[in-house]
Amino acid sequence: DKVSYALGIGIGRQLASMGAESLNIDDFAQAVKDAIAGKLQLGEQEAQELVQNFFAEQEAKAQAAAAEKGKVAKEAGEKFLAENGKKDGIITTKSGLQYQVLREGNGKAPKATDQVECHYEGTLIDGTKFDSSYDRGQTAT
């Protein structure tokens, strides 16, 4: 019935979010039936240890994948900054921030204690925009 299916959706989504896509669904369904009937095929402690080990392995895999993804992104970022810093008009600060002045202003230069308003657009190295004061229609202060 629909209630049973709806409960299954919730449990399935929860398991998927925990990285359990590789589970044998037939065995999982049988375990649900056995638990409801009170006729478990595993002892409580063994079941708990199996689940803990499974999720520890899933966590280790996720951490390794994230570390590799981070390494690749860091290398790509360093390469981009090195190449971008060689372009005409690119200014690199002591902190490594790179920027380009598109249109020089003609007013007084601000002091470190002054507040200024400006527009900006932040993009990733692949060109994906992640922030834009222009899009919001509001300058940053």
A tleap script that builds the chain and sets N, CA, C and O, in Angstrom:
source leaprc.protein.ff14SB
mol = sequence {
  NASP LYS VAL SER TYR ALA LEU GLY ILE GLY
  ILE GLY ARG GLN LEU ALA SER MET GLY ALA
  GLU SER LEU ASN ILE ASP ASP PHE ALA GLN
  ALA VAL LYS ASP ALA ILE ALA GLY LYS LEU
  GLN LEU GLY GLU GLN GLU ALA GLN GLU LEU
  VAL GLN ASN PHE PHE ALA GLU GLN GLU ALA
  LYS ALA GLN ALA ALA ALA ALA GLU LYS GLY
  LYS VAL ALA LYS GLU ALA GLY GLU LYS PHE
  LEU ALA GLU ASN GLY LYS LYS ASP GLY ILE
  ILE THR THR LYS SER GLY LEU GLN TYR GLN
  VAL LEU ARG GLU GLY ASN GLY LYS ALA PRO
  LYS ALA THR ASP GLN VAL GLU CYS HIE TYR
  GLU GLY THR LEU ILE ASP GLY THR LYS PHE
  ASP SER SER TYR ASP ARG GLY GLN THR ALA
  CTHR
}
set mol.1.N position { 0.831 -1.190 0.000 }
set mol.1.CA position { 0.000 0.000 0.000 }
set mol.1.C position { 0.870 1.246 0.000 }
set mol.1.O position { 2.093 1.162 0.112 }
set mol.2.N position { 0.237 2.390 -0.125 }
set mol.2.CA position { 0.988 3.636 -0.271 }
set mol.2.C position { 1.752 4.032 0.987 }
set mol.2.O position { 2.831 4.617 0.891 }
set mol.3.N position { 1.217 3.727 2.153 }
set mol.3.CA position { 1.921 4.068 3.402 }
set mol.3.C position { 3.221 3.275 3.487 }
set mol.3.O position { 4.267 3.827 3.827 }
set mol.4.N position { 3.157 1.986 3.180 }
set mol.4.CA position { 4.361 1.149 3.197 }
set mol.4.C position { 5.399 1.693 2.220 }
set mol.4.O position { 6.587 1.778 2.531 }
set mol.5.N position { 4.927 2.055 1.046 }
set mol.5.CA position { 5.827 2.591 0.025 }
set mol.5.C position { 6.444 3.908 0.491 }
set mol.5.O position { 7.640 4.140 0.312 }
set mol.6.N position { 5.622 4.762 1.087 }
set mol.6.CA position { 6.115 6.052 1.578 }
set mol.6.C position { 7.175 5.862 2.658 }
set mol.6.O position { 8.178 6.575 2.675 }
set mol.7.N position { 6.959 4.905 3.559 }
set mol.7.CA position { 7.972 4.612 4.579 }
set mol.7.C position { 9.259 4.110 3.924 }
set mol.7.O position { 10.359 4.470 4.343 }
set mol.8.N position { 9.115 3.290 2.910 }
set mol.8.CA position { 10.284 2.791 2.179 }
set mol.8.C position { 11.055 3.903 1.500 }
set mol.8.O position { 12.284 3.872 1.445 }
set mol.9.N position { 10.331 4.891 0.981 }
set mol.9.CA position { 10.993 6.043 0.361 }
set mol.9.C position { 11.884 6.743 1.381 }
set mol.9.O position { 13.045 7.046 1.107 }
set mol.10.N position { 11.329 6.993 2.549 }
set mol.10.CA position { 12.097 7.684 3.589 }
set mol.10.C position { 13.336 6.915 4.003 }
set mol.10.O position { 14.422 7.483 4.118 }
set mol.11.N position { 13.170 5.621 4.226 }
set mol.11.CA position { 14.309 4.790 4.634 }
set mol.11.C position { 15.320 4.698 3.488 }
set mol.11.O position { 16.527 4.777 3.718 }
set mol.12.N position { 14.838 4.534 2.272 }
set mol.12.CA position { 15.735 4.450 1.115 }
set mol.12.C position { 16.537 5.715 0.918 }
set mol.12.O position { 17.738 5.653 0.657 }
set mol.13.N position { 15.894 6.861 1.039 }
set mol.13.CA position { 16.615 8.136 0.898 }
set mol.13.C position { 17.663 8.297 1.984 }
set mol.13.O position { 18.777 8.754 1.727 }
set mol.14.N position { 17.295 7.918 3.195 }
set mol.14.CA position { 18.235 8.027 4.306 }
set mol.14.C position { 19.455 7.138 4.054 }
set mol.14.O position { 20.592 7.568 4.249 }
set mol.15.N position { 19.216 5.915 3.625 }
set mol.15.CA position { 20.328 5.006 3.344 }
set mol.15.C position { 21.177 5.507 2.177 }
set mol.15.O position { 22.404 5.426 2.225 }
set mol.16.N position { 20.538 6.018 1.137 }
set mol.16.CA position { 21.285 6.542 -0.010 }
set mol.16.C position { 22.171 7.709 0.408 }
set mol.16.O position { 23.300 7.832 -0.067 }
set mol.17.N position { 21.668 8.566 1.294 }
set mol.17.CA position { 22.466 9.711 1.752 }
set mol.17.C position { 23.657 9.267 2.592 }
set mol.17.O position { 24.610 10.024 2.776 }
set mol.18.N position { 23.601 8.051 3.096 }
set mol.18.CA position { 24.689 7.512 3.912 }
set mol.18.C position { 25.640 6.653 3.074 }
set mol.18.O position { 26.548 6.028 3.621 }
set mol.19.N position { 25.442 6.617 1.765 }
set mol.19.CA position { 26.329 5.865 0.890 }
set mol.19.C position { 26.049 4.385 0.832 }
set mol.19.O position { 26.960 3.596 0.581 }
set mol.20.N position { 24.807 3.985 1.059 }
set mol.20.CA position { 24.483 2.560 1.129 }
set mol.20.C position { 23.847 2.032 -0.158 }
set mol.20.O position { 23.064 1.083 -0.114 }
set mol.21.N position { 24.173 2.636 -1.301 }
set mol.21.CA position { 23.578 2.206 -2.565 }
set mol.21.C position { 23.942 0.772 -2.925 }
set mol.21.O position { 23.229 0.132 -3.698 }
set mol.22.N position { 25.043 0.256 -2.377 }
set mol.22.CA position { 25.513 -1.082 -2.727 }
set mol.22.C position { 24.837 -2.197 -1.932 }
set mol.22.O position { 25.149 -3.371 -2.130 }
set mol.23.N position { 23.926 -1.848 -1.046 }
set mol.23.CA position { 23.255 -2.872 -0.239 }
set mol.23.C position { 22.409 -3.790 -1.118 }
set mol.23.O position { 21.880 -3.369 -2.147 }
set mol.24.N position { 22.291 -5.040 -0.701 }
set mol.24.CA position { 21.414 -5.991 -1.368 }
set mol.24.C position { 19.995 -5.722 -0.852 }
set mol.24.O position { 19.673 -6.019 0.299 }
set mol.25.N position { 19.170 -5.166 -1.709 }
set mol.25.CA position { 17.824 -4.739 -1.306 }
set mol.25.C position { 16.954 -5.927 -0.900 }
set mol.25.O position { 16.126 -5.804 0.003 }
set mol.26.N position { 17.130 -7.075 -1.557 }
set mol.26.CA position { 16.348 -8.262 -1.185 }
set mol.26.C position { 16.677 -8.702 0.241 }
set mol.26.O position { 15.779 -9.019 1.021 }
set mol.27.N position { 17.973 -8.720 0.578 }
set mol.27.CA position { 18.372 -9.081 1.944 }
set mol.27.C position { 17.874 -8.040 2.945 }
set mol.27.O position { 17.461 -8.376 4.055 }
set mol.28.N position { 17.919 -6.780 2.538 }
set mol.28.CA position { 17.441 -5.704 3.407 }
set mol.28.C position { 15.953 -5.893 3.705 }
set mol.28.O position { 15.526 -5.814 4.857 }
set mol.29.N position { 15.169 -6.144 2.650 }
set mol.29.CA position { 13.725 -6.344 2.825 }
set mol.29.C position { 13.444 -7.565 3.700 }
set mol.29.O position { 12.533 -7.542 4.528 }
set mol.30.N position { 14.226 -8.631 3.519 }
set mol.30.CA position { 14.043 -9.830 4.346 }
set mol.30.C position { 14.335 -9.518 5.805 }
set mol.30.O position { 13.629 -9.988 6.698 }
set mol.31.N position { 15.374 -8.727 6.050 }
set mol.31.CA position { 15.715 -8.362 7.431 }
set mol.31.C position { 14.599 -7.548 8.071 }
set mol.31.O position { 14.316 -7.712 9.258 }
set mol.32.N position { 13.960 -6.670 7.295 }
set mol.32.CA position { 12.828 -5.898 7.823 }
set mol.32.C position { 11.701 -6.855 8.208 }
set mol.32.O position { 11.124 -6.737 9.289 }
set mol.33.N position { 11.390 -7.799 7.327 }
set mol.33.CA position { 10.344 -8.790 7.616 }
set mol.33.C position { 10.694 -9.606 8.860 }
set mol.33.O position { 9.846 -9.821 9.726 }
set mol.34.N position { 11.950 -10.062 8.946 }
set mol.34.CA position { 12.384 -10.865 10.092 }
set mol.34.C position { 12.312 -10.068 11.389 }
set mol.34.O position { 11.904 -10.595 12.424 }
set mol.35.N position { 12.706 -8.797 11.333 }
set mol.35.CA position { 12.672 -7.962 12.541 }
set mol.35.C position { 11.238 -7.759 13.013 }
set mol.35.O position { 10.965 -7.808 14.212 }
set mol.36.N position { 10.327 -7.533 12.079 }
set mol.36.CA position { 8.917 -7.360 12.443 }
set mol.36.C position { 8.355 -8.650 13.035 }
set mol.36.O position { 7.556 -8.616 13.972 }
set mol.37.N position { 8.780 -9.792 12.480 }
set mol.37.CA position { 8.303 -11.094 12.964 }
set mol.37.C position { 9.033 -11.541 14.226 }
set mol.37.O position { 8.622 -12.507 14.868 }
set mol.38.N position { 10.106 -10.850 14.585 }
set mol.38.CA position { 10.873 -11.227 15.772 }
set mol.38.C position { 11.727 -12.463 15.563 }
set mol.38.O position { 12.057 -13.151 16.529 }
set mol.39.N position { 12.091 -12.758 14.333 }
set mol.39.CA position { 12.879 -13.954 14.009 }
set mol.39.C position { 14.157 -13.541 13.276 }
set mol.39.O position { 14.285 -13.755 12.070 }
set mol.40.N position { 15.089 -12.953 14.002 }
set mol.40.CA position { 16.322 -12.455 13.400 }
set mol.40.C position { 17.289 -13.585 13.087 }
set mol.40.O position { 17.385 -14.559 13.834 }
set mol.41.N position { 18.007 -13.447 11.973 }
set mol.41.CA position { 18.990 -14.445 11.561 }
set mol.41.C position { 20.402 -14.101 12.044 }
set mol.41.O position { 21.326 -14.895 11.872 }
set mol.42.N position { 20.567 -12.931 12.640 }
set mol.42.CA position { 21.842 -12.499 13.216 }
set mol.42.C position { 21.605 -12.073 14.651 }
set mol.42.O position { 20.518 -11.617 15.004 }
set mol.43.N position { 22.626 -12.222 15.471 }
set mol.43.CA position { 22.538 -11.709 16.829 }
set mol.43.C position { 22.662 -10.191 16.821 }
set mol.43.O position { 23.214 -9.617 15.882 }
set mol.44.N position { 22.152 -9.540 17.862 }
set mol.44.CA position { 22.174 -8.076 17.944 }
set mol.44.C position { 23.595 -7.520 17.835 }
set mol.44.O position { 23.839 -6.570 17.092 }
set mol.45.N position { 24.535 -8.118 18.581 }
set mol.45.CA position { 25.906 -7.607 18.585 }
set mol.45.C position { 26.559 -7.776 17.218 }
set mol.45.O position { 27.227 -6.864 16.732 }
set mol.46.N position { 26.369 -8.935 16.597 }
set mol.46.CA position { 26.948 -9.168 15.272 }
set mol.46.C position { 26.378 -8.175 14.258 }
set mol.46.O position { 27.113 -7.617 13.443 }
set mol.47.N position { 25.074 -7.963 14.316 }
set mol.47.CA position { 24.427 -7.022 13.401 }
set mol.47.C position { 24.980 -5.616 13.602 }
set mol.47.O position { 25.273 -4.913 12.635 }
set mol.48.N position { 25.120 -5.211 14.855 }
set mol.48.CA position { 25.632 -3.874 15.163 }
set mol.48.C position { 27.065 -3.710 14.647 }
set mol.48.O position { 27.406 -2.675 14.075 }
set mol.49.N position { 27.901 -4.731 14.851 }
set mol.49.CA position { 29.291 -4.668 14.381 }
set mol.49.C position { 29.360 -4.597 12.855 }
set mol.49.O position { 30.166 -3.848 12.304 }
set mol.50.N position { 28.521 -5.372 12.176 }
set mol.50.CA position { 28.495 -5.342 10.714 }
set mol.50.C position { 28.116 -3.956 10.196 }
set mol.50.O position { 28.729 -3.444 9.259 }
set mol.51.N position { 27.109 -3.362 10.811 }
set mol.51.CA position { 26.659 -2.032 10.389 }
set mol.51.C position { 27.740 -0.993 10.662 }
set mol.51.O position { 28.022 -0.151 9.810 }
set mol.52.N position { 28.346 -1.047 11.846 }
set mol.52.CA position { 29.405 -0.089 12.179 }
set mol.52.C position { 30.581 -0.208 11.213 }
set mol.52.O position { 31.109 0.801 10.747 }
set mol.53.N position { 30.987 -1.436 10.915 }
set mol.53.CA position { 32.098 -1.639 9.981 }
set mol.53.C position { 31.756 -1.141 8.581 }
set mol.53.O position { 32.588 -0.533 7.908 }
set mol.54.N position { 30.517 -1.405 8.150 }
set mol.54.CA position { 30.088 -0.957 6.826 }
set mol.54.C position { 30.175 0.560 6.720 }
set mol.54.O position { 30.738 1.087 5.760 }
set mol.55.N position { 29.619 1.261 7.704 }
set mol.55.CA position { 29.615 2.717 7.628 }
set mol.55.C position { 31.001 3.312 7.864 }
set mol.55.O position { 31.288 4.400 7.363 }
set mol.56.N position { 31.859 2.633 8.607 }
set mol.56.CA position { 33.247 3.091 8.757 }
set mol.56.C position { 33.966 3.001 7.408 }
set mol.56.O position { 34.730 3.895 7.045 }
set mol.57.N position { 33.714 1.917 6.671 }
set mol.57.CA position { 34.301 1.766 5.336 }
set mol.57.C position { 33.767 2.835 4.386 }
set mol.57.O position { 34.524 3.411 3.605 }
set mol.58.N position { 32.467 3.096 4.455 }
set mol.58.CA position { 31.866 4.123 3.602 }
set mol.58.C position { 32.483 5.489 3.896 }
set mol.58.O position { 32.784 6.249 2.977 }
set mol.59.N position { 32.667 5.793 5.167 }
set mol.59.CA position { 33.257 7.073 5.572 }
set mol.59.C position { 34.693 7.180 5.079 }
set mol.59.O position { 35.102 8.234 4.592 }
set mol.60.N position { 35.462 6.103 5.198 }
set mol.60.CA position { 36.851 6.107 4.728 }
set mol.60.C position { 36.912 6.338 3.216 }
set mol.60.O position { 37.760 7.087 2.733 }
set mol.61.N position { 36.008 5.690 2.473 }
set mol.61.CA position { 35.958 5.884 1.022 }
set mol.61.C position { 35.603 7.330 0.680 }
set mol.61.O position { 36.203 7.927 -0.214 }
set mol.62.N position { 34.633 7.884 1.391 }
set mol.62.CA position { 34.215 9.265 1.133 }
set mol.62.C position { 35.350 10.240 1.434 }
set mol.62.O position { 35.566 11.190 0.682 }
set mol.63.N position { 36.071 10.012 2.522 }
set mol.63.CA position { 37.190 10.890 2.872 }
set mol.63.C position { 38.305 10.799 1.838 }
set mol.63.O position { 38.894 11.815 1.470 }
set mol.64.N position { 38.596 9.595 1.369 }
set mol.64.CA position { 39.635 9.425 0.351 }
set mol.64.C position { 39.240 10.124 -0.948 }
set mol.64.O position { 40.068 10.771 -1.588 }
set mol.65.N position { 37.973 9.992 -1.332 }
set mol.65.CA position { 37.495 10.646 -2.552 }
set mol.65.C position { 37.551 12.160 -2.411 }
set mol.65.O position { 37.942 12.857 -3.347 }
set mol.66.N position { 37.163 12.674 -1.243 }
set mol.66.CA position { 37.204 14.121 -1.013 }
set mol.66.C position { 38.638 14.634 -1.022 }
set mol.66.O position { 38.907 15.713 -1.549 }
set mol.67.N position { 39.559 13.870 -0.444 }
set mol.67.CA position { 40.966 14.279 -0.427 }
set mol.67.C position { 41.523 14.337 -1.844 }
set mol.67.O position { 42.253 15.266 -2.190 }
set mol.68.N position { 41.182 13.349 -2.661 }
set mol.68.CA position { 41.660 13.336 -4.046 }
set mol.68.C position { 41.064 14.497 -4.831 }
set mol.68.O position { 41.761 15.157 -5.602 }
set mol.69.N position { 39.786 14.739 -4.633 }
set mol.69.CA position { 39.128 15.853 -5.319 }
set mol.69.C position { 39.760 17.178 -4.896 }
set mol.69.O position { 39.974 18.062 -5.726 }
set mol.70.N position { 40.054 17.312 -3.610 }
set mol.70.CA position { 40.693 18.525 -3.108 }
set mol.70.C position { 42.088 18.707 -3.678 }
set mol.70.O position { 42.485 19.824 -4.009 }
set mol.71.N position { 42.836 17.613 -3.795 }
set mol.71.CA position { 44.194 17.668 -4.356 }
set mol.71.C position { 44.146 18.139 -5.808 }
set mol.71.O position { 44.921 19.005 -6.215 }
set mol.72.N position { 43.234 17.563 -6.578 }
set mol.72.CA position { 43.096 17.932 -7.989 }
set mol.72.C position { 42.696 19.402 -8.116 }
set mol.72.O position { 43.239 20.126 -8.950 }
set mol.73.N position { 41.750 19.838 -7.293 }
set mol.73.CA position { 41.297 21.233 -7.342 }
set mol.73.C position { 42.421 22.184 -6.946 }
set mol.73.O position { 42.579 23.243 -7.554 }
set mol.74.N position { 43.196 21.817 -5.938 }
set mol.74.CA position { 44.307 22.670 -5.494 }
set mol.74.C position { 45.343 22.815 -6.603 }
set mol.74.O position { 45.817 23.917 -6.878 }
set mol.75.N position { 45.690 21.699 -7.237 }
set mol.75.CA position { 46.662 21.741 -8.332 }
set mol.75.C position { 46.151 22.600 -9.486 }
set mol.75.O position { 46.904 23.392 -10.054 }
set mol.76.N position { 44.880 22.446 -9.829 }
set mol.76.CA position { 44.295 23.243 -10.912 }
set mol.76.C position { 44.295 24.722 -10.545 }
set mol.76.O position { 44.570 25.573 -11.390 }
set mol.77.N position { 43.986 25.030 -9.285 }
set mol.77.CA position { 43.981 26.416 -8.829 }
set mol.77.C position { 45.360 27.037 -8.871 }
set mol.77.O position { 45.518 28.182 -9.294 }
set mol.78.N position { 46.361 26.286 -8.434 }
set mol.78.CA position { 47.736 26.800 -8.460 }
set mol.78.C position { 48.201 27.054 -9.891 }
set mol.78.O position { 48.857 28.058 -10.169 }
set mol.79.N position { 47.857 26.138 -10.794 }
set mol.79.CA position { 48.220 26.311 -12.202 }
set mol.79.C position { 47.528 27.547 -12.781 }
set mol.79.O position { 48.147 28.344 -13.486 }
set mol.80.N position { 46.249 27.694 -12.476 }
set mol.80.CA position { 45.502 28.849 -12.970 }
set mol.80.C position { 46.121 30.151 -12.477 }
set mol.80.O position { 46.332 31.074 -13.263 }
set mol.81.N position { 46.414 30.233 -11.174 }
set mol.81.CA position { 46.980 31.463 -10.616 }
set mol.81.C position { 48.337 31.787 -11.230 }
set mol.81.O position { 48.635 32.951 -11.497 }
set mol.82.N position { 49.156 30.767 -11.454 }
set mol.82.CA position { 50.469 30.993 -12.061 }
set mol.82.C position { 50.322 31.553 -13.475 }
set mol.82.O position { 51.009 32.506 -13.843 }
set mol.83.N position { 49.431 30.964 -14.261 }
set mol.83.CA position { 49.224 31.425 -15.638 }
set mol.83.C position { 48.519 32.775 -15.673 }
set mol.83.O position { 48.890 33.654 -16.450 }
set mol.84.N position { 47.507 32.938 -14.835 }
set mol.84.CA position { 46.740 34.180 -14.816 }
set mol.84.C position { 47.610 35.352 -14.376 }
set mol.84.O position { 47.462 36.460 -14.891 }
set mol.85.N position { 48.514 35.116 -13.428 }
set mol.85.CA position { 49.378 36.179 -12.921 }
set mol.85.C position { 50.320 36.744 -13.964 }
set mol.85.O position { 50.851 37.840 -13.788 }
set mol.86.N position { 50.535 36.013 -15.047 }
set mol.86.CA position { 51.422 36.476 -16.126 }
set mol.86.C position { 50.704 37.379 -17.125 }
set mol.86.O position { 51.350 38.031 -17.945 }
set mol.87.N position { 49.391 37.422 -17.064 }
set mol.87.CA position { 48.624 38.206 -18.035 }
set mol.87.C position { 48.767 39.701 -17.755 }
set mol.87.O position { 48.944 40.121 -16.612 }
set mol.88.N position { 48.686 40.494 -18.828 }
set mol.88.CA position { 48.749 41.951 -18.693 }
set mol.88.C position { 47.594 42.456 -17.851 }
set mol.88.O position { 46.450 42.037 -18.034 }
set mol.89.N position { 47.895 43.354 -16.929 }
set mol.89.CA position { 46.867 43.996 -16.122 }
set mol.89.C position { 46.454 43.231 -14.885 }
set mol.89.O position { 45.655 43.738 -14.099 }
set mol.90.N position { 46.967 42.027 -14.680 }
set mol.90.CA position { 46.620 41.247 -13.493 }
set mol.90.C position { 47.561 41.645 -12.363 }
set mol.90.O position { 48.781 41.615 -12.519 }
set mol.91.N position { 46.993 42.011 -11.244 }
set mol.91.CA position { 47.756 42.420 -10.066 }
set mol.91.C position { 47.602 41.322 -9.021 }
set mol.91.O position { 46.491 40.880 -8.732 }
set mol.92.N position { 48.729 40.886 -8.455 }
set mol.92.CA position { 48.723 39.853 -7.419 }
set mol.92.C position { 49.182 40.475 -6.109 }
set mol.92.O position { 50.267 41.052 -6.038 }
set mol.93.N position { 48.359 40.360 -5.073 }
set mol.93.CA position { 48.699 40.914 -3.759 }
set mol.93.C position { 49.606 39.952 -2.990 }
set mol.93.O position { 49.835 38.823 -3.424 }
set mol.94.N position { 50.119 40.410 -1.842 }
set mol.94.CA position { 50.966 39.562 -0.993 }
set mol.94.C position { 50.238 38.283 -0.588 }
set mol.94.O position { 50.861 37.229 -0.457 }
set mol.95.N position { 48.926 38.370 -0.389 }
set mol.95.CA position { 48.151 37.197 0.042 }
set mol.95.C position { 47.888 36.218 -1.101 }
set mol.95.O position { 47.429 35.099 -0.872 }
set mol.96.N position { 48.180 36.643 -2.334 }
set mol.96.CA position { 47.937 35.783 -3.485 }
set mol.96.C position { 46.671 36.139 -4.248 }
set mol.96.O position { 46.404 35.579 -5.312 }
set mol.97.N position { 45.891 37.069 -3.707 }
set mol.97.CA position { 44.683 37.520 -4.403 }
set mol.97.C position { 45.077 38.155 -5.729 }
set mol.97.O position { 46.014 38.951 -5.794 }
set mol.98.N position { 44.362 37.802 -6.771 }
set mol.98.CA position { 44.604 38.403 -8.078 }
set mol.98.C position { 43.377 39.194 -8.497 }
set mol.98.O position { 42.238 38.767 -8.305 }
set mol.99.N position { 43.642 40.361 -9.078 }
set mol.99.CA position { 42.530 41.170 -9.570 }
set mol.99.C position { 42.990 41.973 -10.772 }
set mol.99.O position { 44.181 42.086 -11.062 }
set mol.100.N position { 42.005 42.525 -11.457 }
set mol.100.CA position { 42.272 43.345 -12.631 }
set mol.100.C position { 41.397 44.581 -12.542 }
set mol.100.O position { 40.193 44.484 -12.304 }
set mol.101.N position { 41.998 45.730 -12.730 }
set mol.101.CA position { 41.242 46.982 -12.750 }
set mol.101.C position { 40.702 47.146 -14.164 }
set mol.101.O position { 41.468 47.271 -15.120 }
set mol.102.N position { 39.390 47.146 -14.289 }
set mol.102.CA position { 38.776 47.272 -15.608 }
set mol.102.C position { 38.641 48.728 -16.030 }
set mol.102.O position { 38.770 49.066 -17.207 }
set mol.103.N position { 38.376 49.593 -15.032 }
set mol.103.CA position { 38.218 51.018 -15.323 }
set mol.103.C position { 38.771 51.777 -14.131 }
set mol.103.O position { 38.249 51.670 -13.021 }
set mol.104.N position { 39.815 52.535 -14.357 }
set mol.104.CA position { 40.461 53.296 -13.292 }
set mol.104.C position { 39.556 54.461 -12.892 }
set mol.104.O position { 39.013 55.163 -13.745 }
set mol.105.N position { 39.403 54.653 -11.591 }
set mol.105.CA position { 38.631 55.791 -11.099 }
set mol.105.C position { 39.447 57.069 -11.169 }
set mol.105.O position { 40.650 57.033 -11.427 }
set mol.106.N position { 38.787 58.202 -10.938 }
set mol.106.CA position { 39.515 59.471 -10.998 }
set mol.106.C position { 39.362 60.284 -9.716 }
set mol.106.O position { 39.752 61.451 -9.680 }
set mol.107.N position { 38.810 59.698 -8.681 }
set mol.107.CA position { 38.647 60.405 -7.411 }
set mol.107.C position { 39.845 60.199 -6.506 }
set mol.107.O position { 40.875 59.667 -6.920 }
set mol.108.N position { 39.692 60.632 -5.253 }
set mol.108.CA position { 40.750 60.440 -4.264 }
set mol.108.C position { 40.892 58.953 -3.955 }
set mol.108.O position { 39.909 58.212 -3.939 }
set mol.109.N position { 42.115 58.536 -3.712 }
set mol.109.CA position { 42.354 57.144 -3.333 }
set mol.109.C position { 41.911 56.946 -1.886 }
set mol.109.O position { 42.209 57.787 -1.039 }
set mol.110.N position { 41.213 55.863 -1.583 }
set mol.110.CA position { 40.757 55.636 -0.208 }
set mol.110.C position { 41.922 55.267 0.712 }
set mol.110.O position { 42.927 54.695 0.287 }
set mol.111.N position { 41.746 55.617 1.989 }
set mol.111.CA position { 42.718 55.232 3.013 }
set mol.111.C position { 42.262 53.904 3.612 }
set mol.111.O position { 41.135 53.464 3.383 }
set mol.112.N position { 43.138 53.278 4.372 }
set mol.112.CA position { 42.824 51.979 4.975 }
set mol.112.C position { 41.634 52.066 5.921 }
set mol.112.O position { 40.962 51.060 6.146 }
set mol.113.N position { 41.358 53.235 6.477 }
set mol.113.CA position { 40.252 53.407 7.425 }
set mol.113.C position { 38.946 53.804 6.744 }
set mol.113.O position { 37.905 53.862 7.398 }
set mol.114.N position { 38.983 54.076 5.454 }
set mol.114.CA position { 37.781 54.494 4.722 }
set mol.114.C position { 36.919 53.288 4.354 }
set mol.114.O position { 37.404 52.163 4.238 }
set mol.115.N position { 35.630 53.558 4.176 }
set mol.115.CA position { 34.724 52.554 3.627 }
set mol.115.C position { 34.466 52.920 2.177 }
set mol.115.O position { 34.255 54.087 1.846 }
set mol.116.N position { 34.485 51.909 1.316 }
set mol.116.CA position { 34.236 52.143 -0.101 }
set mol.116.C position { 33.119 51.221 -0.565 }
set mol.116.O position { 32.847 50.187 0.046 }
set mol.117.N position { 32.486 51.613 -1.645 }
set mol.117.CA position { 31.488 50.766 -2.285 }
set mol.117.C position { 32.042 50.342 -3.628 }
set mol.117.O position { 32.657 51.136 -4.339 }
set mol.118.N position { 31.819 49.090 -3.968 }
set mol.118.CA position { 32.294 48.615 -5.265 }
set mol.118.C position { 31.405 47.476 -5.754 }
set mol.118.O position { 30.698 46.828 -4.982 }
set mol.119.N position { 31.469 47.263 -7.037 }
set mol.119.CA position { 30.845 46.089 -7.638 }
set mol.119.C position { 31.934 45.056 -7.869 }
set mol.119.O position { 33.094 45.407 -8.083 }
set mol.120.N position { 31.568 43.802 -7.827 }
set mol.120.CA position { 32.523 42.726 -8.091 }
set mol.120.C position { 31.772 41.517 -8.613 }
set mol.120.O position { 30.557 41.391 -8.460 }
set mol.121.N position { 32.532 40.639 -9.229 }
set mol.121.CA position { 31.973 39.374 -9.680 }
set mol.121.C position { 33.017 38.298 -9.398 }
set mol.121.O position { 34.158 38.399 -9.849 }
set mol.122.N position { 32.629 37.282 -8.662 }
set mol.122.CA position { 33.533 36.184 -8.336 }
set mol.122.C position { 33.222 34.976 -9.194 }
set mol.122.O position { 32.069 34.561 -9.304 }
set mol.123.N position { 34.270 34.407 -9.808 }
set mol.123.CA position { 34.092 33.217 -10.638 }
set mol.123.C position { 35.125 32.158 -10.264 }
set mol.123.O position { 36.211 32.465 -9.771 }
set mol.124.N position { 34.757 30.913 -10.511 }
set mol.124.CA position { 35.690 29.808 -10.350 }
set mol.124.C position { 36.590 29.750 -11.580 }
set mol.124.O position { 36.338 30.442 -12.566 }
set mol.125.N position { 37.631 28.935 -11.528 }
set mol.125.CA position { 38.557 28.899 -12.659 }
set mol.125.C position { 37.923 28.357 -13.936 }
set mol.125.O position { 38.449 28.574 -15.027 }
set mol.126.N position { 36.797 27.656 -13.811 }
set mol.126.CA position { 36.113 27.174 -15.016 }
set mol.126.C position { 35.113 28.192 -15.551 }
set mol.126.O position { 34.392 27.922 -16.512 }
set mol.127.N position { 35.076 29.373 -14.916 }
set mol.127.CA position { 34.175 30.435 -15.363 }
set mol.127.C position { 32.832 30.458 -14.662 }
set mol.127.O position { 32.040 31.371 -14.898 }
set mol.128.N position { 32.548 29.490 -13.809 }
set mol.128.CA position { 31.283 29.450 -13.079 }
set mol.128.C position { 31.221 30.613 -12.097 }
set mol.128.O position { 32.103 30.776 -11.254 }
set mol.129.N position { 30.178 31.413 -12.215 }
set mol.129.CA position { 30.004 32.557 -11.323 }
set mol.129.C position { 29.455 32.069 -9.986 }
set mol.129.O position { 28.456 31.351 -9.951 }
set mol.130.N position { 30.106 32.459 -8.876 }
set mol.130.CA position { 29.610 32.067 -7.558 }
set mol.130.C position { 29.067 33.248 -6.774 }
set mol.130.O position { 28.375 33.058 -5.774 }
set mol.131.N position { 29.370 34.470 -7.211 }
set mol.131.CA position { 28.836 35.645 -6.521 }
set mol.131.C position { 28.945 36.840 -7.446 }
set mol.131.O position { 29.885 36.942 -8.234 }
set mol.132.N position { 27.990 37.739 -7.351 }
set mol.132.CA position { 28.024 38.937 -8.181 }
set mol.132.C position { 27.190 40.035 -7.550 }
set mol.132.O position { 25.986 39.882 -7.343 }
set mol.133.N position { 27.846 41.142 -7.247 }
set mol.133.CA position { 27.100 42.291 -6.733 }
set mol.133.C position { 26.245 42.890 -7.848 }
set mol.133.O position { 25.214 43.505 -7.578 }
set mol.134.N position { 26.668 42.712 -9.092 }
set mol.134.CA position { 25.876 43.203 -10.226 }
set mol.134.C position { 24.526 42.482 -10.277 }
set mol.134.O position { 23.481 43.110 -10.443 }
set mol.135.N position { 24.566 41.152 -10.133 }
set mol.135.CA position { 23.330 40.367 -10.188 }
set mol.135.C position { 22.373 40.750 -9.064 }
set mol.135.O position { 21.157 40.764 -9.251 }
set mol.136.N position { 22.932 41.061 -7.898 }
set mol.136.CA position { 22.091 41.465 -6.762 }
set mol.136.C position { 21.623 42.909 -6.890 }
set mol.136.O position { 20.690 43.331 -6.206 }
set mol.137.N position { 22.278 43.665 -7.770 }
set mol.137.CA position { 21.931 45.073 -7.924 }
set mol.137.C position { 22.311 45.897 -6.707 }
set mol.137.O position { 21.697 46.927 -6.428 }
set mol.138.N position { 23.325 45.442 -5.983 }
set mol.138.CA position { 23.732 46.129 -4.759 }
set mol.138.C position { 25.247 46.053 -4.630 }
set mol.138.O position { 25.839 44.978 -4.717 }
set mol.139.N position { 25.858 47.203 -4.421 }
set mol.139.CA position { 27.307 47.229 -4.257 }
set mol.139.C position { 27.706 46.621 -2.922 }
set mol.139.O position { 26.895 46.500 -2.003 }
set mol.140.N position { 28.962 46.244 -2.839 }
set mol.140.CA position { 29.528 45.752 -1.582 }
set mol.140.C position { 30.199 46.922 -0.884 }
set mol.140.O position { 30.762 47.798 -1.541 }
set mol.141.N position { 30.144 46.942 0.445 }
set mol.141.CA position { 30.785 48.011 1.217 }
set mol.141.C position { 31.894 47.423 2.044 }
set mol.141.O position { 32.570 48.147 2.775 }
savepdb mol mol.pdb
quit
